[in-house]
Amino acid sequence: MNEPLLLKGIDFTSPVTIRIIAKGTVEKRYSEYMSGMDITHDISSDHIPYTSLEGEVPDLAALIGVLNTLYDMHFPLISVRVSGKSSQ
């Protein structure tokens, strides 16, 4: 079975930086619930608001926690990018 593309080559034994883009406006006051990530807002070319969340998470559990929080708040994900130390 293949590894999920999102996690391929990422070593979660040390903190990694993530950038999540979600449709809608996540209020900045929720940063604490999102592992302290920076929250910024913008509007797409077709006038749809979206939120960028960027920051460092200590492990895979923290990343999943952020994604679950966005899911629970009904924010559709547009993209998730993970960068960190390669395990290869």
DSSP file (Angstrom, degrees, kcal/mol; ACC not computed):
  #  RESIDUE AA STRUCTURE BP1 BP2  ACC     N-H-->O    O-->H-N    N-H-->O    O-->H-N    TCO  KAPPA ALPHA  PHI   PSI    X-CA   Y-CA   Z-CA
    1    1 A M              0   0    0      0, 0.0     2,-0.1     0, 0.0     0, 0.0   0.000 360.0 360.0 360.0 138.1    0.0    0.0    0.0
    2    2 A N        -     0   0    0      1,-0.1     3,-0.1     0, 0.0     0, 0.0  -0.474 360.0-111.2 -79.5 149.8    1.3    3.5   -0.9
    3    3 A E        -     0   0    0     -2,-0.1     5,-0.1     1,-0.1    -1,-0.1  -0.471  45.2 -91.2 -71.4 150.6    1.8    6.2    1.7
    4    4 A P    >>  -     0   0    0      0, 0.0     3,-1.0     0, 0.0     4,-1.0  -0.413  33.8-125.3 -60.5 140.9   -0.6    9.2    1.5
    5    5 A L  G >4 S+     0   0    0      1,-0.3     3,-0.6     2,-0.2    -2,-0.1   0.857 107.0  62.5 -57.0 -38.8    1.0   11.9   -0.7
    6    6 A L  G 34 S+     0   0    0      1,-0.2    -1,-0.3    75,-0.0    76,-0.2   0.845 112.8  34.1 -55.7 -37.2    0.6   14.5    2.0
    7    7 A L  G X4 S+     0   0    0     -3,-1.0     3,-2.0     2,-0.1    -1,-0.2   0.495  83.4 128.8-101.6  -5.3    2.9   12.6    4.4
    8    8 A K  T << S-     0   0    0     -4,-1.0     3,-0.1    -3,-0.6    -3,-0.0  -0.313  85.9  -2.8 -59.7 122.8    5.4   11.1    1.9
    9    9 A G  T 3  S+     0   0    0      1,-0.2    78,-1.4    -2,-0.1     2,-0.5   0.498  97.8 129.3  78.6   4.4    9.0   11.8    2.9
   10   10 A I  B <   -A   86   0A   0     -3,-2.0     2,-0.8    76,-0.2    -1,-0.2  -0.815  49.2-148.0 -97.8 130.1    8.0   14.0    6.0
   11   11 A D    >   -     0   0    0     74,-2.4     3,-0.8    -2,-0.5    74,-0.3  -0.849  11.0-172.4 -98.0 107.8    9.7   13.1    9.2
   12   12 A F  T 3   +     0   0    0     -2,-0.8    48,-0.3     1,-0.2    -1,-0.1   0.155  65.4  94.8 -88.6  20.3    7.3   13.8   12.1
   13   13 A T  T 3  S+     0   0    0     72,-0.1    -1,-0.2    46,-0.1    46,-0.0   0.560  94.3  33.7 -83.8  -6.8   10.0   13.2   14.8
   14   14 A S  S <  S-     0   0    0     -3,-0.8    71,-0.1    71,-0.1    43,-0.1  -0.932 108.7 -73.9-137.1 162.8   10.7   16.9   14.7
   15   15 A P        -     0   0    0      0, 0.0    70,-0.4     0, 0.0     2,-0.3  -0.189  47.2-160.9 -58.2 147.5    8.4   19.9   14.2
   16   16 A V  E     -B   57   0B   0     41,-2.3    41,-3.0    68,-0.1     2,-0.4  -0.905  16.7-120.4-126.3 157.0    7.2   20.6   10.7
   17   17 A T  E     -BC  56  83B   0     66,-2.7    66,-3.0    -2,-0.3     2,-0.3  -0.827  30.9-170.6 -97.5 134.1    5.8   23.7    9.0
   18   18 A I  E     -BC  55  82B   0     37,-3.2    37,-2.1    -2,-0.4     2,-0.4  -0.920  14.6-164.4-124.0 152.3    2.3   23.5    7.6
   19   19 A R  E     -BC  54  81B   0     62,-2.3    62,-2.6    -2,-0.3     2,-0.4  -0.970  12.6-175.6-134.6 119.7    0.2   25.8    5.4
   20   20 A I  E     -BC  53  80B   0     33,-2.9    33,-2.9    -2,-0.4     2,-0.5  -0.937  10.0-161.8-116.5 134.8   -3.5   25.2    5.1
   21   21 A I  E     -BC  52  79B   0     58,-2.6    57,-3.6    -2,-0.4    58,-1.7  -0.981  15.7-179.1-116.6 126.0   -5.9   27.1    2.9
   22   22 A A  E     -BC  51  77B   0     29,-2.6    29,-2.9    -2,-0.5     2,-0.3  -0.932  31.0-111.7-125.1 146.7   -9.5   26.8    3.8
   23   23 A K  E    S+B   50   0B   0     53,-2.9    27,-0.3    -2,-0.4     2,-0.2  -0.594  84.1  25.0 -75.1 133.6  -12.6   28.3    2.1
   24   24 A G  S    S-     0   0    0     25,-2.7     2,-0.6    -2,-0.3    -2,-0.2  -0.524  99.7 -60.0 106.0-175.2  -14.3   30.9    4.3
   25   25 A T        -     0   0    0     -2,-0.2     2,-0.6    25,-0.1    16,-0.1  -0.909  38.8-164.8-117.1 105.7  -13.0   33.2    7.1
   26   26 A V        -     0   0    0     -2,-0.6    26,-0.1    14,-0.2    -2,-0.0  -0.793  31.9-118.8 -85.3 121.6  -11.5   31.6   10.2
   27   27 A E    >   -     0   0    0     -2,-0.6     3,-2.0     1,-0.1     4,-0.1  -0.326  12.2-126.4 -65.4 142.9  -11.4   34.3   12.8
   28   28 A K  G >  S+     0   0    0      1,-0.3     3,-1.8     2,-0.2     4,-0.2   0.752 104.7  72.8 -61.6 -24.6   -7.9   35.2   14.1
   29   29 A R  G >  S+     0   0    0      1,-0.3     3,-0.5     2,-0.1    -1,-0.3   0.661  86.9  65.6 -66.0 -13.7   -9.1   34.6   17.7
   30   30 A Y  G X>  +     0   0    0     -3,-2.0     3,-0.9     1,-0.2     4,-0.7   0.376  68.2 102.8 -88.2   5.0   -9.1   30.8   16.9
   31   31 A S  G X4>S+     0   0    0     -3,-1.8     5,-2.1     1,-0.3     3,-1.2   0.874  75.2  58.8 -54.2 -39.5   -5.3   30.8   16.4
   32   32 A E  G X45S+     0   0    0     -3,-0.5     3,-0.7     1,-0.3    -1,-0.3   0.855 105.0  49.4 -59.8 -36.0   -4.9   29.2   19.9
   33   33 A Y  G <45S+     0   0    0     -3,-0.9    -1,-0.3     1,-0.2    -2,-0.2   0.587 105.9  59.9 -78.2 -10.2   -7.1   26.2   18.8
   34   34 A M  G X<5S-     0   0    0     -3,-1.2     3,-1.5    -4,-0.7    -1,-0.2  -0.235 128.7 -89.3-111.9  41.6   -5.0   25.9   15.6
   35   35 A S  T < 5S-     0   0    0     -3,-0.7    -3,-0.2     1,-0.3    21,-0.2   0.769  79.1 -65.1  57.1  29.5   -1.6   25.2   17.3
   36   36 A G  T 3 <S+     0   0    0     -5,-2.1    -1,-0.3     1,-0.2    -4,-0.2   0.703  87.3 167.1  72.3  20.1   -0.9   29.0   17.4
   37   37 A M    <   -     0   0    0     -3,-1.5     2,-0.3    -6,-0.7    18,-0.2  -0.284  42.7-104.3 -68.7 152.6   -0.7   29.3   13.7
   38   38 A D  E     -D   54   0B   0     16,-2.9    16,-2.3     1,-0.0     2,-0.5  -0.608  36.0-154.3 -73.4 133.9   -0.8   32.6   11.9
   39   39 A I  E     +D   53   0B   0     -2,-0.3     2,-0.3    14,-0.2    14,-0.2  -0.959  17.9 171.6-117.7 123.4   -4.2   33.3   10.3
   40   40 A T  E     -D   52   0B   0     12,-2.5    12,-2.7    -2,-0.5     2,-0.3  -0.926  17.3-144.1-128.6 156.2   -4.6   35.6    7.3
   41   41 A H  E     +D   51   0B   0     -2,-0.3     2,-0.3    10,-0.2    10,-0.2  -0.869  22.4 158.0-121.0 151.8   -7.5   36.3    5.1
   42   42 A D  E     -D   50   0B   0      8,-2.1     8,-2.6    -2,-0.3     2,-0.4  -0.939  32.8-119.6-156.0 175.5   -7.9   37.1    1.4
   43   43 A I  E     -D   49   0B   0     -2,-0.3     4,-0.1     6,-0.2    -2,-0.0  -0.994  27.1-127.7-127.7 133.0  -10.4   36.9   -1.4
   44   44 A S    >   -     0   0    0      4,-2.8     3,-2.1    -2,-0.4     6,-0.0  -0.151  34.4 -97.2 -71.9 170.9  -10.0   34.8   -4.5
   45   45 A S  T 3  S+     0   0    0      1,-0.3    -1,-0.1     2,-0.1    -2,-0.0   0.747 127.1  54.9 -62.6 -23.4  -10.4   36.2   -8.1
   46   46 A D  T 3  S-     0   0    0      2,-0.1    -1,-0.3     0, 0.0    -2,-0.1   0.078 123.9-104.7 -99.1  25.0  -14.0   35.0   -8.1
   47   47 A H  S <  S+     0   0    0     -3,-2.1    -2,-0.1     1,-0.2    -4,-0.0   0.751  73.8 140.6  65.8  30.7  -14.7   36.9   -4.9
   48   48 A I        -     0   0    0    -24,-0.0    -4,-2.8   -25,-0.0    -1,-0.2  -0.913  49.6-127.8-103.7 125.2  -14.8   34.0   -2.5
   49   49 A P  E     + D   0  43B   0      0, 0.0   -25,-2.7     0, 0.0     2,-0.3  -0.424  32.1 176.9 -71.1 145.2  -13.1   34.6    0.9
   50   50 A Y  E     -BD  23  42B   0     -8,-2.6    -8,-2.1   -27,-0.3     2,-0.4  -0.973  20.2-136.8-144.5 161.4  -10.5   32.2    2.1
   51   51 A T  E     -BD  22  41B   0    -29,-2.9   -29,-2.6    -2,-0.3     2,-0.5  -0.951   6.2-153.7-121.8 136.7   -8.2   31.8    5.1
   52   52 A S  E     -BD  21  40B   0    -12,-2.7   -12,-2.5    -2,-0.4     2,-0.5  -0.942   9.8-169.1-106.8 130.3   -4.5   30.8    5.1
   53   53 A L  E     +BD  20  39B   0    -33,-2.9   -33,-2.9    -2,-0.5     2,-0.4  -0.984  12.5 173.4-118.4 125.4   -3.2   29.2    8.3
   54   54 A E  E     +BD  19  38B   0    -16,-2.3   -16,-2.9    -2,-0.5     2,-0.3  -0.996  18.0  96.2-138.5 136.8    0.6   28.8    8.6
   55   55 A G  E     -B   18   0B   0    -37,-2.1   -37,-3.2    -2,-0.4     2,-0.4  -0.983  62.7 -65.8 170.8-175.5    2.8   27.7   11.4
   56   56 A E  E     -B   17   0B   0     -2,-0.3   -39,-0.2   -39,-0.2    -2,-0.0  -0.801  34.1-165.3-102.2 137.4    4.8   25.0   13.0
   57   57 A V  E     -B   16   0B   0    -41,-3.0   -41,-2.3    -2,-0.4     3,-0.1  -0.951  18.7-139.6-118.3 143.9    3.3   21.8   14.5
   58   58 A P  S    S-     0   0    0      0, 0.0     2,-0.3     0, 0.0    -1,-0.1   0.779  75.0 -12.5 -74.5 -25.6    5.3   19.6   16.8
   59   59 A D  S  > S-     0   0    0    -43,-0.1     4,-1.7   -44,-0.1     3,-0.3  -0.948  76.6 -83.1-163.0 177.9    4.0   16.3   15.5
   60   60 A L  H  > S+     0   0    0    -48,-0.3     4,-2.7    -2,-0.3     5,-0.2   0.856 120.4  59.6 -63.3 -36.8    1.4   14.5   13.3
   61   61 A A  H  > S+     0   0    0      1,-0.2     4,-2.1     2,-0.2    -1,-0.2   0.895 104.9  49.7 -60.3 -40.1   -1.2   14.5   16.2
   62   62 A A  H  > S+     0   0    0     -3,-0.3     4,-2.1     2,-0.2    -1,-0.2   0.901 110.3  50.2 -66.1 -40.8   -1.1   18.3   16.3
   63   63 A L  H  X S+     0   0    0     -4,-1.7     4,-2.4     1,-0.2    -2,-0.2   0.937 111.6  47.7 -61.4 -46.5   -1.6   18.5   12.5
   64   64 A I  H  X S+     0   0    0     -4,-2.7     4,-2.7     1,-0.2    -1,-0.2   0.872 109.0  55.6 -63.0 -36.5   -4.5   16.1   12.7
   65   65 A G  H  X S+     0   0    0     -4,-2.1     4,-2.1    -5,-0.2    -1,-0.2   0.910 108.5  46.9 -61.1 -43.4   -5.9   18.2   15.5
   66   66 A V  H  X S+     0   0    0     -4,-2.1     4,-2.3     2,-0.2    -2,-0.2   0.931 113.4  48.3 -64.1 -45.9   -5.8   21.3   13.4
   67   67 A L  H  X S+     0   0    0     -4,-2.4     4,-2.2     1,-0.2    -2,-0.2   0.897 111.9  49.6 -63.2 -40.4   -7.4   19.6   10.5
   68   68 A N  H  X S+     0   0    0     -4,-2.7     4,-3.0     2,-0.2    -1,-0.2   0.882 108.5  53.3 -65.6 -38.0  -10.2   18.1   12.7
   69   69 A T  H  X S+     0   0    0     -4,-2.1     4,-1.7     2,-0.2    -2,-0.2   0.931 109.8  47.4 -62.3 -45.5  -10.8   21.5   14.2
   70   70 A L  H  <>S+     0   0    0     -4,-2.3     5,-2.4     2,-0.2    -2,-0.2   0.906 113.0  49.8 -61.5 -40.8  -11.3   23.0   10.7
   71   71 A Y  H ><5S+     0   0    0     -4,-2.2     3,-1.7     1,-0.2    -2,-0.2   0.935 109.6  50.2 -61.9 -47.3  -13.6   20.1    9.9
   72   72 A D  H 3<5S+     0   0    0     -4,-3.0    -1,-0.2     1,-0.3    -2,-0.2   0.803 109.7  51.6 -62.1 -29.1  -15.7   20.5   13.0
   73   73 A M  T 3<5S-     0   0    0     -4,-1.7    -1,-0.3    -5,-0.2    -2,-0.2   0.397 116.5-117.2 -88.8   2.6  -16.0   24.3   12.2
   74   74 A H  T < 5 +     0   0    0     -3,-1.7    -3,-0.2     1,-0.2    -2,-0.1   0.859  61.3 149.4  66.2  39.9  -17.3   23.4    8.7
   75   75 A F      < -     0   0    0     -5,-2.4    -1,-0.2    -6,-0.1     2,-0.1  -0.914  42.7-136.0-102.8 111.9  -14.4   25.0    6.7
   76   76 A P        -     0   0    0      0, 0.0   -53,-2.9     0, 0.0     2,-0.3  -0.434  21.1-123.1 -66.2 137.3  -13.7   23.1    3.5
   77   77 A L  E     -C   22   0B   0    -55,-0.2   -55,-0.3     1,-0.2     3,-0.1  -0.624  27.6-179.8 -82.5 138.2  -10.0   22.6    2.8
   78   78 A I  E     -     0   0B   0    -57,-3.6     2,-0.3     1,-0.4   -56,-0.2   0.776  69.7 -14.1 -99.0 -44.1   -8.6   23.9   -0.4
   79   79 A S  E     -C   21   0B   0    -58,-1.7   -58,-2.6     2,-0.0    -1,-0.4  -0.994  48.2-157.8-158.0 156.3   -5.0   22.8    0.2
   80   80 A V  E     -C   20   0B   0     -2,-0.3     2,-0.5   -60,-0.2   -60,-0.2  -0.983  13.8-173.5-136.3 124.0   -2.6   21.4    2.8
   81   81 A R  E     -C   19   0B   0    -62,-2.6   -62,-2.3    -2,-0.4     2,-0.5  -0.977   2.4-168.3-120.7 131.8    1.2   21.8    2.4
   82   82 A V  E     +C   18   0B   0     -2,-0.5     2,-0.4   -64,-0.2   -64,-0.2  -0.969   7.7 176.3-118.9 129.1    3.6   20.2    4.8
   83   83 A S  E     +C   17   0B   0    -66,-3.0   -66,-2.7    -2,-0.5     2,-0.3  -0.995  23.5 109.3-131.9 142.3    7.3   21.0    4.8
   84   84 A G        -     0   0    0     -2,-0.4     2,-0.2   -68,-0.2   -68,-0.1  -0.949  67.8 -24.9-179.1-165.1    9.9   19.7    7.1
   85   85 A K        -     0   0    0    -70,-0.4   -74,-2.4   -74,-0.3     2,-0.2  -0.488  64.7-122.3 -69.7 132.2   12.9   17.5    7.5
   86   86 A S  B     -A   10   0A   0     -2,-0.2   -76,-0.2   -76,-0.2    -1,-0.1  -0.512   6.7-147.1 -75.5 142.6   12.9   14.6    5.0
   87   87 A S              0   0    0    -78,-1.4    -1,-0.1     1,-0.2   -77,-0.1   0.434 360.0 360.0 -87.4   1.4   13.0   11.1    6.3
   88   88 A Q              0   0    0    -79,-0.4    -1,-0.2   -77,-0.0   -78,-0.1   0.418 360.0 360.0-102.5 360.0   15.0    9.9    3.3
